[in-house]
């Protein structure tokens, strides 16, 4: 659509069944509203690419991130690199970041847009608006995350494109996967913008899709978290080991029963990923805790030696 107001950007990899539901919910939400949809695919082999190429209302970017090319292993790119490919292509005033395994509860994007416009007309310097979301089948309440005081960051929501340009988009080099979205909002805060929540915007997120890939990503979480603290602890001095990850929860009844669309996929997904649903053993918990504490202790020792 020409002259879009909202540009919706999603990263995707091997989630065709969920992606089709996500796109359906987006198109229903933004029907007759000036928008564009941009999907950055990591080289899916489950039919996603073939499906995307048939969708004339979607701008598709394919950036292979796995496998080999000319007998050489492809070097994996960061989550930030992929999302920036989409962010930098957008033409809308606002960039809506969603996941490829979520559903838009009717009104979420439009309510976020109206709030953004209202606050900007008051001459407030708003850089992002976060939507409430929940991990369906795990959580009953919806939430937004506030990792530091009242500094909200966006899991799903809207960014002002101008703010993204001002902060240089997502940091592609420091983080492999986790914390890059928090870092982006901290850059927005640090630039003098505010990140606020839309109290009438709700998203359903399905946390069990591609658990094998998710498990690999979780292994990177510790390093990403350490990198995040190293980057910001001298700027936002309140950062310590205990205040990254706070959430602001609220209850909401979805009269549209949007999440019911997950039901027909859920049993099959659980069956296919049964081994990834096993809870951690006591040994795994103790080992991961000791490993984390050793890493933090080693980081402090290195910091001390820098002063000598």
C-alpha positions as CSV (number, residue, x, y, z in Angstrom):
1,X,0.0,0.0,0.0
2,X,1.3,3.4,-0.9
3,X,2.2,5.9,1.9
4,X,1.9,3.5,4.8
5,X,1.4,4.9,8.3
6,X,2.3,1.7,10.1
7,X,5.0,-0.7,8.9
8,X,4.7,-4.2,10.5
9,X,8.0,-6.1,10.8
10,X,8.4,-9.7,11.7
11,X,11.4,-12.1,11.7
12,X,10.6,-15.7,10.9
13,X,12.1,-19.1,10.6
14,X,10.3,-22.4,10.0
15,X,7.0,-21.4,11.6
16,X,4.6,-21.5,8.6
17,X,1.6,-22.7,10.5
18,X,1.9,-20.0,13.1
19,X,3.0,-17.3,10.7
20,X,-0.1,-17.7,8.6
21,X,-2.2,-17.1,11.7
22,X,-0.2,-14.1,12.7
23,X,-0.5,-12.5,9.2
24,X,-4.2,-13.2,9.2
25,X,-4.6,-11.4,12.5
26,X,-2.6,-8.4,11.3
27,X,-4.4,-8.0,8.0
28,X,-7.8,-8.2,9.8
29,X,-6.6,-5.6,12.3
30,X,-5.3,-3.1,9.7
31,X,-7.8,-3.6,6.9
32,X,-8.5,-0.3,5.2
33,X,-5.7,1.3,7.3
34,X,-2.5,2.4,5.4
35,X,0.1,-0.2,6.3
36,X,2.8,-2.5,5.0
37,X,4.0,-5.9,6.2
38,X,7.7,-6.8,6.0
39,X,8.9,-10.3,6.8
40,X,12.6,-11.2,7.2
41,X,13.0,-14.9,6.8
42,X,16.1,-16.7,7.9
43,X,16.1,-19.4,5.2
44,X,13.1,-21.5,6.2
45,X,12.8,-25.0,4.7
46,X,9.2,-25.8,5.8
47,X,7.4,-24.2,2.9
48,X,7.4,-20.7,4.4
49,X,9.4,-19.1,1.6
50,X,7.2,-20.6,-1.1
51,X,4.1,-19.4,0.8
52,X,5.5,-15.9,1.2
53,X,6.4,-15.5,-2.4
54,X,2.7,-16.0,-3.3
55,X,1.6,-13.2,-0.9
56,X,1.4,-10.0,-2.9
57,X,0.6,-7.9,0.2
58,X,3.9,-8.9,1.9
59,X,7.4,-7.6,1.3
60,X,9.7,-10.6,1.8
61,X,13.4,-10.4,2.6
62,X,15.3,-13.7,2.7
63,X,18.6,-13.8,4.6
64,X,19.8,-17.4,5.0
65,X,21.3,-17.9,8.4
66,X,21.9,-21.7,8.5
67,X,23.5,-24.4,6.4
68,X,26.4,-24.1,3.9
69,X,27.1,-22.1,0.7
70,X,29.9,-23.3,-1.7
71,X,31.1,-25.8,0.9
72,X,31.5,-23.2,3.6
73,X,29.3,-22.9,6.7
74,X,27.2,-19.8,6.7
75,X,28.1,-17.5,9.6
76,X,25.0,-17.0,11.8
77,X,23.8,-13.4,12.1
78,X,22.3,-11.8,15.2
79,X,18.7,-11.2,15.8
80,X,19.4,-7.5,15.6
81,X,20.9,-7.8,12.1
82,X,17.7,-9.5,10.8
83,X,15.3,-7.1,12.4
84,X,17.3,-4.1,11.1
85,X,17.0,-5.4,7.6
86,X,13.2,-5.0,8.0
87,X,13.3,-1.8,10.1
88,X,15.5,0.1,7.6
89,X,13.1,-0.8,4.7
90,X,10.1,0.6,6.4
91,X,8.3,3.6,5.0
92,X,5.7,4.2,7.7
93,X,5.8,6.8,10.5
94,X,5.5,3.9,13.0
95,X,7.2,0.5,13.0
96,X,5.2,-2.3,14.6
97,X,7.4,-5.1,15.9
98,X,5.6,-8.5,16.3
99,X,6.6,-12.1,16.6
100,X,5.8,-14.8,14.0
101,X,4.1,-16.9,16.7
102,X,1.6,-14.3,18.1
103,X,-1.9,-13.2,17.4
104,X,-3.2,-9.6,17.5
105,X,-6.2,-9.2,19.7
106,X,-8.5,-6.9,17.7
107,X,-7.8,-3.2,18.5
108,X,-4.2,-3.7,19.7
109,X,-2.3,-2.0,16.9
110,X,-5.0,0.7,16.3
111,X,-5.2,1.6,20.0
112,X,-1.5,1.8,20.2
113,X,-1.4,4.1,17.2
114,X,-4.1,6.3,18.6
115,X,-2.2,6.6,21.9
116,X,1.0,7.4,20.1
117,X,-0.7,10.2,18.0
118,X,-2.4,11.6,21.1
119,X,0.8,11.8,23.1
120,X,2.8,13.3,20.3
121,X,0.1,16.0,19.8
122,X,0.8,16.9,23.4
123,X,4.4,17.5,22.3
124,X,5.6,14.6,24.4
125,X,8.8,12.9,23.2
126,X,7.5,9.4,22.9
127,X,9.8,6.8,21.2
128,X,7.9,3.6,21.6
129,X,4.6,2.1,22.8
130,X,4.6,-1.4,24.3
131,X,1.6,-3.8,24.0
132,X,0.6,-6.1,26.8
133,X,1.1,-9.7,26.0
134,X,1.0,-13.1,27.6
135,X,2.6,-16.5,26.9
136,X,-0.6,-18.4,26.1
137,X,-1.0,-21.8,28.0
138,X,1.5,-20.7,30.6
139,X,0.3,-17.3,31.9
140,X,-3.3,-16.0,32.5
141,X,-2.3,-12.4,32.9
142,X,-0.9,-10.0,30.3
143,X,2.2,-8.0,31.0
144,X,4.7,-5.4,29.8
145,X,8.3,-5.6,31.0
146,X,10.1,-2.9,33.0
147,X,13.7,-4.1,33.6
148,X,14.8,-0.9,35.3
149,X,12.5,1.2,37.5
150,X,9.7,2.4,35.2
151,X,11.7,2.1,32.0
152,X,9.4,0.0,29.9
153,X,10.7,-1.8,26.9
154,X,9.0,-3.4,23.8
155,X,8.5,-7.1,23.3
156,X,5.6,-6.4,20.9
157,X,4.6,-2.8,20.1
158,X,5.2,0.3,18.1
159,X,8.3,2.4,17.5
160,X,8.5,5.9,16.1
161,X,10.6,5.5,13.0
162,X,12.3,8.8,13.7
163,X,13.4,7.5,17.1
164,X,14.9,4.3,15.5
165,X,16.9,6.5,13.1
166,X,18.1,8.8,16.0
167,X,19.5,5.8,18.0
168,X,21.0,4.0,15.0
169,X,18.5,1.1,15.1
170,X,19.3,-2.2,16.9
171,X,22.8,-3.0,18.2
172,X,23.7,-5.8,15.8
173,X,27.1,-6.7,17.3
174,X,26.8,-6.8,21.0
175,X,24.0,-9.3,21.4
176,X,23.4,-12.6,19.7
177,X,19.7,-12.8,20.5
178,X,18.5,-11.8,24.0
179,X,18.6,-8.3,25.5
180,X,18.9,-6.6,22.1
181,X,15.2,-5.4,22.3
182,X,15.8,-4.1,25.9
183,X,19.0,-2.4,24.7
184,X,17.1,-0.7,21.9
185,X,14.6,0.8,24.3
186,X,17.4,1.8,26.7
187,X,19.0,3.7,23.7
188,X,15.7,5.3,23.1
189,X,15.4,6.3,26.8
190,X,19.0,7.6,26.8
191,X,18.2,9.8,23.8
192,X,15.6,11.6,25.7
193,X,12.5,9.7,24.4
194,X,10.0,7.8,26.6
195,X,8.7,4.3,26.2
196,X,5.1,3.9,27.4
197,X,2.5,1.1,27.5
198,X,-0.8,1.0,25.7
199,X,-3.3,0.0,28.3
200,X,-5.8,-1.2,25.6
201,X,-3.4,-3.2,23.4
202,X,-3.1,-7.0,23.9
203,X,-1.2,-9.7,22.1
204,X,-1.4,-13.5,22.4
205,X,2.0,-15.2,22.2
206,X,2.6,-18.9,21.7
207,X,5.8,-19.9,23.5
208,X,6.1,-23.5,22.4
209,X,6.8,-23.0,18.6
210,X,10.2,-24.3,17.4
211,X,11.4,-25.3,20.9
212,X,14.6,-26.8,19.5
213,X,15.6,-23.4,18.1
214,X,14.5,-21.6,21.2
215,X,16.6,-24.0,23.4
216,X,19.7,-23.1,21.4
217,X,18.9,-19.4,21.7
218,X,18.5,-19.7,25.5
219,X,22.1,-20.9,25.7
220,X,23.2,-17.5,24.5
221,X,21.1,-15.7,27.2
222,X,23.8,-15.5,29.9
223,X,26.4,-13.9,27.6
224,X,23.8,-11.5,26.2
225,X,22.8,-10.5,29.7
226,X,26.4,-9.9,30.9
227,X,27.0,-7.8,27.7
228,X,23.9,-5.8,28.5
229,X,25.0,-5.0,32.0
230,X,28.5,-4.1,30.9
231,X,27.1,-1.7,28.4
232,X,24.6,0.1,30.6
233,X,25.7,-0.2,34.3
234,X,27.8,3.0,34.2
235,X,24.9,4.9,32.5
236,X,21.9,3.6,34.4
237,X,23.7,3.0,37.7
238,X,20.7,1.2,39.3
239,X,21.4,-1.9,37.2
240,X,22.5,-4.9,39.4
241,X,21.9,-8.6,39.4
242,X,18.4,-8.4,40.7
243,X,16.5,-5.8,38.7
244,X,16.5,-6.9,35.1
245,X,13.3,-8.6,34.2
246,X,10.5,-7.0,36.3
247,X,7.0,-7.2,34.8
248,X,3.8,-5.1,35.1
249,X,0.8,-7.5,35.0
250,X,-2.9,-7.0,34.4
251,X,-5.9,-9.1,33.8
252,X,-7.9,-8.8,30.6
253,X,-10.8,-10.8,29.1
254,X,-10.6,-11.2,25.3
255,X,-14.2,-11.3,24.1
256,X,-13.0,-12.4,20.7
257,X,-11.3,-15.5,22.2
258,X,-8.4,-14.9,19.9
259,X,-6.1,-17.5,21.4
260,X,-8.5,-20.3,20.6
261,X,-6.8,-20.4,17.2
262,X,-3.8,-21.9,18.9
263,X,-5.7,-24.9,20.2
264,X,-5.7,-26.9,17.0
265,X,-1.9,-26.6,16.7
266,X,-1.1,-27.0,20.4
267,X,-1.5,-30.8,20.9
268,X,0.5,-31.5,17.8
269,X,3.2,-29.1,18.8
270,X,3.4,-30.6,22.3
271,X,3.7,-34.1,20.8
272,X,6.4,-33.1,18.3
273,X,8.4,-31.3,21.0
274,X,7.8,-33.5,24.0
275,X,11.4,-33.9,25.0
276,X,11.8,-30.1,25.2
277,X,9.0,-29.8,27.8
278,X,10.8,-31.8,30.4
279,X,11.4,-29.7,33.5
280,X,15.1,-29.3,34.5
281,X,16.6,-31.7,37.0
282,X,17.9,-30.6,40.4
283,X,21.4,-31.2,39.1
284,X,20.8,-28.9,36.1
285,X,19.5,-26.2,38.3
286,X,22.4,-26.4,40.7
287,X,24.9,-26.6,37.8
288,X,23.5,-23.6,36.0
289,X,23.4,-21.5,39.2
290,X,27.0,-22.3,40.1
291,X,28.1,-21.6,36.5
292,X,26.3,-18.2,36.5
293,X,27.8,-17.2,39.8
294,X,31.3,-18.2,38.6
295,X,30.9,-16.1,35.5
296,X,29.8,-13.1,37.5
297,X,32.7,-13.5,40.0
298,X,35.2,-13.8,37.1
299,X,33.8,-10.6,35.6
300,X,34.3,-8.8,38.9
301,X,37.9,-10.1,39.2
302,X,38.7,-8.9,35.7
303,X,37.2,-5.5,36.5
304,X,39.4,-5.2,39.7
305,X,42.5,-6.0,37.7
306,X,41.8,-3.3,35.2
307,X,42.5,-0.7,37.9
308,X,46.0,-2.1,38.5
